[in-house]
Amino acid sequence: MDSSITAKFRIQRGDFTLDSEFTIPAKGVTALFGSSGCGKTTLLRAIAGLETCQTGYLKVGEMTWQQDDLFVPPHKRAVGYVFQESSLFEHLNVKRNLEYGLKRVAPREQKVSLHKAIELLGIDDLLERKPSSLSGGERQRVAIARALAVSPRLLLMDEPLAALDQNRKQEVLPFIESLHKELDIPVIYVSHSLEEVAQLADHLILMEQGKVVDSGDIHDMFTRLDLPLAHELDASAIINATVTGFDEHYHLMFLQFAGGTITVAGQNLNKGDAVRLRLVARDVSLTLEHQSSTSILNIFPVIVDEMLQTGPAQLIVRLLAGGVPMLSKITRKSAAELNLESGKKVYAQVKSVALLS
């Protein structure tokens, strides 16, 4: 059985040309990432069948939605679409908004029950309320539940958190995270926020000026020195780890990954929980020996994989910790004094760790 999504589109609109193709797994969350105006939303709309293409091809698993003279219209594609704005029907209460989407789905084709969508998005207490009485975060949770109610084979999300303030974003993010853990529905998620991408995505499609620069696993894409993400101010690595223990006295958690143990503040998780971490490159320093008289708790052996000069004074260094890629930003002088070269064994000192999930 084919478990991939393959697409190729060419769209000309004035001076802008979308000329993009990609193949991604038909599972998990794939982020479409790039600067404003690079064509993310246009590509998403093409997938939904809402754009006229000079050239178009789209296959989702075993289903071909566009090829040569074949064009499956938007209303016949098993797609759920969540926009930046919730676009709820203001004259209907939340329950009626959710039920509206059910008209598109035959009972035998229902993959997600209305009850399940309501439960996943935590909106059971909102069902009798009108959209005008909801907060921005509540409206978006209802919009996501409505998109799920059509039992989509593919869920498209176009910057669903862009209109929300930081507090509302933090309200909605855990619900989006739970979707691909609870449901076997692939998600394509448009964003220009590295923080959102780092927290949510399993795969990444990187776009520039209407073209797909590259696509791949999120861990690899964030740390490849030939891609622009490793050159961002907040360049970072994503690491998967498991909670292995606690220090009750100092209120710390121990997280195990292939490269060693990472210590973070807090005790709000359970032993055995899987977590995702973000290590920002500028918070990772290098030393030839394991330091003992230091306030830094997270120190582990790494191997220098490759280096790239990013300015007159600075380098970005790709490291491997038990095979897991990490990044470090250091000065050229530091690299010279440490005599860094590919394959050299050193120690990474991580000053801070962000716990994403």
Disulfide bonds with the S-S distance in Angstrom:
none
